[in-house]
Amino acid sequence: MKADSRIKRAAIPKPASGEEEIRQRAYELFEARGGEEGHELEDWLRAEEEIKGSKSNALAA
């Protein structure tokens, strides 16, 4: 059976790279604080810990 060429496949989002995931989470932390500037490094490090920590926990399970 031949696939119908008229059917368009839904785009599957590409998983974000580790750095992109961290960037997104750091921005979420920034927004949660009301956009208060001056905490960029703190946000980045916290996001990095959360992202890398969750991946480490998933591997250990």
PDB file of N, CA, C and O in Angstrom, chain B, residues numbered from 101:
ATOM      1  N   MET B 101       0.842  -1.178   0.000  1.00  0.00           N
ATOM      2  CA  MET B 101       0.000   0.000   0.000  1.00  0.00           C
ATOM      3  C   MET B 101       0.887   1.242   0.000  1.00  0.00           C
ATOM      4  O   MET B 101       1.797   1.366   0.820  1.00  0.00           O
ATOM      5  N   LYS B 102       0.622   2.131  -0.900  1.00  0.00           N
ATOM      6  CA  LYS B 102       1.436   3.338  -1.055  1.00  0.00           C
ATOM      7  C   LYS B 102       0.895   4.460  -0.172  1.00  0.00           C
ATOM      8  O   LYS B 102      -0.314   4.676  -0.085  1.00  0.00           O
ATOM      9  N   ALA B 103       1.809   5.160   0.473  1.00  0.00           N
ATOM     10  CA  ALA B 103       1.407   6.275   1.336  1.00  0.00           C
ATOM     11  C   ALA B 103       0.863   7.409   0.493  1.00  0.00           C
ATOM     12  O   ALA B 103       1.376   7.698  -0.588  1.00  0.00           O
ATOM     13  N   ASP B 104      -0.168   8.043   0.991  1.00  0.00           N
ATOM     14  CA  ASP B 104      -0.774   9.178   0.296  1.00  0.00           C
ATOM     15  C   ASP B 104       0.144  10.378   0.426  1.00  0.00           C
ATOM     16  O   ASP B 104       0.398  10.856   1.532  1.00  0.00           O
ATOM     17  N   SER B 105       0.641  10.864  -0.700  1.00  0.00           N
ATOM     18  CA  SER B 105       1.588  11.983  -0.679  1.00  0.00           C
ATOM     19  C   SER B 105       0.924  13.299  -0.306  1.00  0.00           C
ATOM     20  O   SER B 105       1.611  14.288  -0.050  1.00  0.00           O
ATOM     21  N   ARG B 106      -0.409  13.323  -0.271  1.00  0.00           N
ATOM     22  CA  ARG B 106      -1.110  14.557   0.087  1.00  0.00           C
ATOM     23  C   ARG B 106      -1.151  14.773   1.591  1.00  0.00           C
ATOM     24  O   ARG B 106      -1.407  15.885   2.053  1.00  0.00           O
ATOM     25  N   ILE B 107      -0.901  13.722   2.355  1.00  0.00           N
ATOM     26  CA  ILE B 107      -0.932  13.835   3.808  1.00  0.00           C
ATOM     27  C   ILE B 107       0.379  14.447   4.280  1.00  0.00           C
ATOM     28  O   ILE B 107       1.459  13.927   4.000  1.00  0.00           O
ATOM     29  N   LYS B 108       0.268  15.536   4.985  1.00  0.00           N
ATOM     30  CA  LYS B 108       1.467  16.185   5.515  1.00  0.00           C
ATOM     31  C   LYS B 108       1.703  15.686   6.923  1.00  0.00           C
ATOM     32  O   LYS B 108       0.774  15.589   7.724  1.00  0.00           O
ATOM     33  N   ARG B 109       2.912  15.381   7.211  1.00  0.00           N
ATOM     34  CA  ARG B 109       3.260  14.904   8.543  1.00  0.00           C
ATOM     35  C   ARG B 109       3.479  16.077   9.474  1.00  0.00           C
ATOM     36  O   ARG B 109       4.027  17.109   9.089  1.00  0.00           O
ATOM     37  N   ALA B 110       3.040  15.897  10.701  1.00  0.00           N
ATOM     38  CA  ALA B 110       3.224  16.939  11.711  1.00  0.00           C
ATOM     39  C   ALA B 110       4.709  17.075  12.015  1.00  0.00           C
ATOM     40  O   ALA B 110       5.423  16.079  12.126  1.00  0.00           O
ATOM     41  N   ALA B 111       5.153  18.276  12.144  1.00  0.00           N
ATOM     42  CA  ALA B 111       6.554  18.525  12.482  1.00  0.00           C
ATOM     43  C   ALA B 111       6.798  18.083  13.917  1.00  0.00           C
ATOM     44  O   ALA B 111       6.082  18.482  14.835  1.00  0.00           O
ATOM     45  N   ILE B 112       7.798  17.271  14.091  1.00  0.00           N
ATOM     46  CA  ILE B 112       8.174  16.831  15.429  1.00  0.00           C
ATOM     47  C   ILE B 112       9.237  17.781  15.932  1.00  0.00           C
ATOM     48  O   ILE B 112      10.297  17.907  15.319  1.00  0.00           O
ATOM     49  N   PRO B 113       8.968  18.456  17.047  1.00  0.00           N
ATOM     50  CA  PRO B 113       9.969  19.409  17.531  1.00  0.00           C
ATOM     51  C   PRO B 113      11.270  18.704  17.898  1.00  0.00           C
ATOM     52  O   PRO B 113      11.276  17.636  18.510  1.00  0.00           O
ATOM     53  N   LYS B 114      12.344  19.326  17.511  1.00  0.00           N
ATOM     54  CA  LYS B 114      13.668  18.796  17.833  1.00  0.00           C
ATOM     55  C   LYS B 114      13.946  19.044  19.311  1.00  0.00           C
ATOM     56  O   LYS B 114      13.726  20.151  19.804  1.00  0.00           O
ATOM     57  N   PRO B 115      14.426  18.030  20.019  1.00  0.00           N
ATOM     58  CA  PRO B 115      14.738  18.252  21.436  1.00  0.00           C
ATOM     59  C   PRO B 115      15.766  19.372  21.581  1.00  0.00           C
ATOM     60  O   PRO B 115      16.729  19.465  20.820  1.00  0.00           O
ATOM     61  N   ALA B 116      15.535  20.195  22.554  1.00  0.00           N
ATOM     62  CA  ALA B 116      16.454  21.304  22.798  1.00  0.00           C
ATOM     63  C   ALA B 116      17.794  20.768  23.274  1.00  0.00           C
ATOM     64  O   ALA B 116      17.860  19.769  23.991  1.00  0.00           O
ATOM     65  N   SER B 117      18.842  21.434  22.870  1.00  0.00           N
ATOM     66  CA  SER B 117      20.162  21.044  23.355  1.00  0.00           C
ATOM     67  C   SER B 117      20.223  21.342  24.848  1.00  0.00           C
ATOM     68  O   SER B 117      19.398  22.091  25.370  1.00  0.00           O
ATOM     69  N   GLY B 118      21.177  20.768  25.517  1.00  0.00           N
ATOM     70  CA  GLY B 118      21.322  21.012  26.946  1.00  0.00           C
ATOM     71  C   GLY B 118      21.438  22.487  27.253  1.00  0.00           C
ATOM     72  O   GLY B 118      20.819  22.986  28.192  1.00  0.00           O
ATOM     73  N   GLU B 119      22.229  23.181  26.461  1.00  0.00           N
ATOM     74  CA  GLU B 119      22.417  24.615  26.702  1.00  0.00           C
ATOM     75  C   GLU B 119      21.121  25.386  26.466  1.00  0.00           C
ATOM     76  O   GLU B 119      20.797  26.313  27.208  1.00  0.00           O
ATOM     77  N   GLU B 120      20.390  25.000  25.438  1.00  0.00           N
ATOM     78  CA  GLU B 120      19.125  25.682  25.155  1.00  0.00           C
ATOM     79  C   GLU B 120      18.111  25.423  26.266  1.00  0.00           C
ATOM     80  O   GLU B 120      17.361  26.327  26.635  1.00  0.00           O
ATOM     81  N   GLU B 121      18.076  24.215  26.799  1.00  0.00           N
ATOM     82  CA  GLU B 121      17.181  23.905  27.921  1.00  0.00           C
ATOM     83  C   GLU B 121      17.528  24.780  29.123  1.00  0.00           C
ATOM     84  O   GLU B 121      16.642  25.316  29.789  1.00  0.00           O
ATOM     85  N   ILE B 122      18.812  24.918  29.391  1.00  0.00           N
ATOM     86  CA  ILE B 122      19.267  25.739  30.520  1.00  0.00           C
ATOM     87  C   ILE B 122      18.878  27.192  30.285  1.00  0.00           C
ATOM     88  O   ILE B 122      18.396  27.867  31.195  1.00  0.00           O
ATOM     89  N   ARG B 123      19.087  27.671  29.067  1.00  0.00           N
ATOM     90  CA  ARG B 123      18.748  29.060  28.731  1.00  0.00           C
ATOM     91  C   ARG B 123      17.254  29.303  28.955  1.00  0.00           C
ATOM     92  O   ARG B 123      16.866  30.316  29.538  1.00  0.00           O
ATOM     93  N   GLN B 124      16.425  28.380  28.492  1.00  0.00           N
ATOM     94  CA  GLN B 124      14.981  28.533  28.653  1.00  0.00           C
ATOM     95  C   GLN B 124      14.587  28.545  30.126  1.00  0.00           C
ATOM     96  O   GLN B 124      13.771  29.362  30.552  1.00  0.00           O
ATOM     97  N   ARG B 125      15.172  27.634  30.898  1.00  0.00           N
ATOM     98  CA  ARG B 125      14.834  27.571  32.331  1.00  0.00           C
ATOM     99  C   ARG B 125      15.319  28.812  33.058  1.00  0.00           C
ATOM    100  O   ARG B 125      14.618  29.331  33.926  1.00  0.00           O
ATOM    101  N   ALA B 126      16.504  29.294  32.719  1.00  0.00           N
ATOM    102  CA  ALA B 126      17.026  30.513  33.348  1.00  0.00           C
ATOM    103  C   ALA B 126      16.101  31.692  33.059  1.00  0.00           C
ATOM    104  O   ALA B 126      15.875  32.536  33.926  1.00  0.00           O
ATOM    105  N   TYR B 127      15.573  31.747  31.853  1.00  0.00           N
ATOM    106  CA  TYR B 127      14.651  32.829  31.516  1.00  0.00           C
ATOM    107  C   TYR B 127      13.348  32.691  32.302  1.00  0.00           C
ATOM    108  O   TYR B 127      12.770  33.691  32.728  1.00  0.00           O
ATOM    109  N   GLU B 128      12.889  31.460  32.494  1.00  0.00           N
ATOM    110  CA  GLU B 128      11.690  31.244  33.312  1.00  0.00           C
ATOM    111  C   GLU B 128      11.913  31.738  34.737  1.00  0.00           C
ATOM    112  O   GLU B 128      11.022  32.342  35.335  1.00  0.00           O
ATOM    113  N   LEU B 129      13.091  31.485  35.273  1.00  0.00           N
ATOM    114  CA  LEU B 129      13.414  31.957  36.624  1.00  0.00           C
ATOM    115  C   LEU B 129      13.433  33.484  36.670  1.00  0.00           C
ATOM    116  O   LEU B 129      12.940  34.087  37.623  1.00  0.00           O
ATOM    117  N   PHE B 130      13.995  34.094  35.651  1.00  0.00           N
ATOM    118  CA  PHE B 130      14.023  35.550  35.526  1.00  0.00           C
ATOM    119  C   PHE B 130      12.598  36.117  35.512  1.00  0.00           C
ATOM    120  O   PHE B 130      12.296  37.080  36.216  1.00  0.00           O
ATOM    121  N   GLU B 131      11.738  35.510  34.708  1.00  0.00           N
ATOM    122  CA  GLU B 131      10.358  35.973  34.624  1.00  0.00           C
ATOM    123  C   GLU B 131       9.610  35.773  35.946  1.00  0.00           C
ATOM    124  O   GLU B 131       8.818  36.623  36.354  1.00  0.00           O
ATOM    125  N   ALA B 132       9.865  34.650  36.606  1.00  0.00           N
ATOM    126  CA  ALA B 132       9.191  34.351  37.872  1.00  0.00           C
ATOM    127  C   ALA B 132       9.542  35.375  38.939  1.00  0.00           C
ATOM    128  O   ALA B 132       8.758  35.605  39.860  1.00  0.00           O
ATOM    129  N   ARG B 133      10.704  35.986  38.825  1.00  0.00           N
ATOM    130  CA  ARG B 133      11.137  37.007  39.774  1.00  0.00           C
ATOM    131  C   ARG B 133      10.616  38.384  39.353  1.00  0.00           C
ATOM    132  O   ARG B 133      10.954  39.392  39.973  1.00  0.00           O
ATOM    133  N   GLY B 134       9.809  38.426  38.318  1.00  0.00           N
ATOM    134  CA  GLY B 134       9.241  39.694  37.864  1.00  0.00           C
ATOM    135  C   GLY B 134      10.166  40.459  36.935  1.00  0.00           C
ATOM    136  O   GLY B 134      10.002  41.666  36.759  1.00  0.00           O
ATOM    137  N   GLY B 135      11.131  39.780  36.339  1.00  0.00           N
ATOM    138  CA  GLY B 135      12.033  40.434  35.402  1.00  0.00           C
ATOM    139  C   GLY B 135      13.103  41.278  36.068  1.00  0.00           C
ATOM    140  O   GLY B 135      13.710  42.138  35.429  1.00  0.00           O
ATOM    141  N   GLU B 136      13.334  41.040  37.327  1.00  0.00           N
ATOM    142  CA  GLU B 136      14.346  41.789  38.060  1.00  0.00           C
ATOM    143  C   GLU B 136      15.735  41.417  37.544  1.00  0.00           C
ATOM    144  O   GLU B 136      16.122  40.248  37.565  1.00  0.00           O
ATOM    145  N   GLU B 137      16.466  42.403  37.090  1.00  0.00           N
ATOM    146  CA  GLU B 137      17.799  42.155  36.537  1.00  0.00           C
ATOM    147  C   GLU B 137      18.848  42.051  37.638  1.00  0.00           C
ATOM    148  O   GLU B 137      18.609  42.426  38.786  1.00  0.00           O
ATOM    149  N   GLY B 138      20.017  41.533  37.263  1.00  0.00           N
ATOM    150  CA  GLY B 138      21.126  41.449  38.196  1.00  0.00           C
ATOM    151  C   GLY B 138      21.333  40.067  38.797  1.00  0.00           C
ATOM    152  O   GLY B 138      22.187  39.881  39.663  1.00  0.00           O
ATOM    153  N   HIS B 139      20.546  39.094  38.333  1.00  0.00           N
ATOM    154  CA  HIS B 139      20.642  37.736  38.875  1.00  0.00           C
ATOM    155  C   HIS B 139      20.919  36.715  37.767  1.00  0.00           C
ATOM    156  O   HIS B 139      20.586  35.537  37.902  1.00  0.00           O
ATOM    157  N   GLU B 140      21.528  37.173  36.676  1.00  0.00           N
ATOM    158  CA  GLU B 140      21.719  36.319  35.516  1.00  0.00           C
ATOM    159  C   GLU B 140      22.533  35.070  35.843  1.00  0.00           C
ATOM    160  O   GLU B 140      22.150  33.961  35.473  1.00  0.00           O
ATOM    161  N   LEU B 141      23.643  35.250  36.529  1.00  0.00           N
ATOM    162  CA  LEU B 141      24.499  34.116  36.854  1.00  0.00           C
ATOM    163  C   LEU B 141      23.785  33.155  37.798  1.00  0.00           C
ATOM    164  O   LEU B 141      23.843  31.938  37.621  1.00  0.00           O
ATOM    165  N   GLU B 142      23.121  33.705  38.789  1.00  0.00           N
ATOM    166  CA  GLU B 142      22.361  32.886  39.740  1.00  0.00           C
ATOM    167  C   GLU B 142      21.292  32.058  39.009  1.00  0.00           C
ATOM    168  O   GLU B 142      21.136  30.866  39.270  1.00  0.00           O
ATOM    169  N   ASP B 143      20.560  32.705  38.091  1.00  0.00           N
ATOM    170  CA  ASP B 143      19.529  32.011  37.329  1.00  0.00           C
ATOM    171  C   ASP B 143      20.138  30.910  36.473  1.00  0.00           C
ATOM    172  O   ASP B 143      19.616  29.796  36.415  1.00  0.00           O
ATOM    173  N   TRP B 144      21.255  31.231  35.804  1.00  0.00           N
ATOM    174  CA  TRP B 144      21.907  30.260  34.933  1.00  0.00           C
ATOM    175  C   TRP B 144      22.365  29.036  35.743  1.00  0.00           C
ATOM    176  O   TRP B 144      22.119  27.896  35.347  1.00  0.00           O
ATOM    177  N   LEU B 145      23.020  29.280  36.860  1.00  0.00           N
ATOM    178  CA  LEU B 145      23.549  28.179  37.659  1.00  0.00           C
ATOM    179  C   LEU B 145      22.428  27.320  38.243  1.00  0.00           C
ATOM    180  O   LEU B 145      22.539  26.095  38.298  1.00  0.00           O
ATOM    181  N   ARG B 146      21.358  27.967  38.674  1.00  0.00           N
ATOM    182  CA  ARG B 146      20.220  27.210  39.212  1.00  0.00           C
ATOM    183  C   ARG B 146      19.579  26.369  38.108  1.00  0.00           C
ATOM    184  O   ARG B 146      19.260  25.199  38.315  1.00  0.00           O
ATOM    185  N   ALA B 147      19.397  26.971  36.948  1.00  0.00           N
ATOM    186  CA  ALA B 147      18.809  26.245  35.821  1.00  0.00           C
ATOM    187  C   ALA B 147      19.693  25.081  35.405  1.00  0.00           C
ATOM    188  O   ALA B 147      19.202  23.988  35.123  1.00  0.00           O
ATOM    189  N   GLU B 148      20.989  25.316  35.367  1.00  0.00           N
ATOM    190  CA  GLU B 148      21.936  24.272  34.999  1.00  0.00           C
ATOM    191  C   GLU B 148      21.859  23.106  35.986  1.00  0.00           C
ATOM    192  O   GLU B 148      21.863  21.942  35.587  1.00  0.00           O
ATOM    193  N   GLU B 149      21.790  23.429  37.259  1.00  0.00           N
ATOM    194  CA  GLU B 149      21.694  22.398  38.295  1.00  0.00           C
ATOM    195  C   GLU B 149      20.400  21.600  38.144  1.00  0.00           C
ATOM    196  O   GLU B 149      20.405  20.375  38.259  1.00  0.00           O
ATOM    197  N   GLU B 150      19.299  22.296  37.888  1.00  0.00           N
ATOM    198  CA  GLU B 150      18.011  21.622  37.727  1.00  0.00           C
ATOM    199  C   GLU B 150      18.018  20.692  36.512  1.00  0.00           C
ATOM    200  O   GLU B 150      17.588  19.542  36.600  1.00  0.00           O
ATOM    201  N   ILE B 151      18.508  21.196  35.383  1.00  0.00           N
ATOM    202  CA  ILE B 151      18.493  20.417  34.137  1.00  0.00           C
ATOM    203  C   ILE B 151      19.442  19.233  34.236  1.00  0.00           C
ATOM    204  O   ILE B 151      19.057  18.098  33.957  1.00  0.00           O
ATOM    205  N   LYS B 152      20.664  19.492  34.628  1.00  0.00           N
ATOM    206  CA  LYS B 152      21.643  18.414  34.708  1.00  0.00           C
ATOM    207  C   LYS B 152      21.292  17.443  35.825  1.00  0.00           C
ATOM    208  O   LYS B 152      21.517  16.241  35.688  1.00  0.00           O
ATOM    209  N   GLY B 153      20.753  17.937  36.909  1.00  0.00           N
ATOM    210  CA  GLY B 153      20.353  17.077  38.020  1.00  0.00           C
ATOM    211  C   GLY B 153      19.225  16.150  37.626  1.00  0.00           C
ATOM    212  O   GLY B 153      19.225  14.978  38.003  1.00  0.00           O
ATOM    213  N   SER B 154      18.251  16.661  36.863  1.00  0.00           N
ATOM    214  CA  SER B 154      17.141  15.809  36.454  1.00  0.00           C
ATOM    215  C   SER B 154      17.603  14.752  35.470  1.00  0.00           C
ATOM    216  O   SER B 154      17.080  13.638  35.479  1.00  0.00           O
ATOM    217  N   LYS B 155      18.572  15.072  34.620  1.00  0.00           N
ATOM    218  CA  LYS B 155      19.105  14.080  33.682  1.00  0.00           C
ATOM    219  C   LYS B 155      19.904  13.019  34.421  1.00  0.00           C
ATOM    220  O   LYS B 155      19.821  11.837  34.089  1.00  0.00           O
ATOM    221  N   SER B 156      20.675  13.432  35.418  1.00  0.00           N
ATOM    222  CA  SER B 156      21.457  12.479  36.208  1.00  0.00           C
ATOM    223  C   SER B 156      20.552  11.524  36.961  1.00  0.00           C
ATOM    224  O   SER B 156      20.826  10.326  37.040  1.00  0.00           O
ATOM    225  N   ASN B 157      19.471  12.060  37.514  1.00  0.00           N
ATOM    226  CA  ASN B 157      18.511  11.233  38.244  1.00  0.00           C
ATOM    227  C   ASN B 157      17.832  10.237  37.308  1.00  0.00           C
ATOM    228  O   ASN B 157      17.577   9.095  37.691  1.00  0.00           O
ATOM    229  N   ALA B 158      17.539  10.669  36.083  1.00  0.00           N
ATOM    230  CA  ALA B 158      16.893   9.780  35.121  1.00  0.00           C
ATOM    231  C   ALA B 158      17.831   8.640  34.733  1.00  0.00           C
ATOM    232  O   ALA B 158      17.375   7.513  34.538  1.00  0.00           O
ATOM    233  N   LEU B 159      19.104   8.904  34.620  1.00  0.00           N
ATOM    234  CA  LEU B 159      20.078   7.875  34.278  1.00  0.00           C
ATOM    235  C   LEU B 159      20.280   6.881  35.409  1.00  0.00           C
ATOM    236  O   LEU B 159      20.527   5.699  35.167  1.00  0.00           O
ATOM    237  N   ALA B 160      20.177   7.352  36.624  1.00  0.00           N
ATOM    238  CA  ALA B 160      20.391   6.507  37.790  1.00  0.00           C
ATOM    239  C   ALA B 160      19.208   5.569  38.031  1.00  0.00           C
ATOM    240  O   ALA B 160      19.359   4.518  38.653  1.00  0.00           O
ATOM    241  N   ALA B 161      18.041   5.950  37.539  1.00  0.00           N
ATOM    242  CA  ALA B 161      16.823   5.150  37.784  1.00  0.00           C
ATOM    243  C   ALA B 161      16.797   3.874  36.980  1.00  0.00           C
ATOM    244  O   ALA B 161      15.843   3.102  37.078  1.00  0.00           O
TER     245      ALA B 161
END
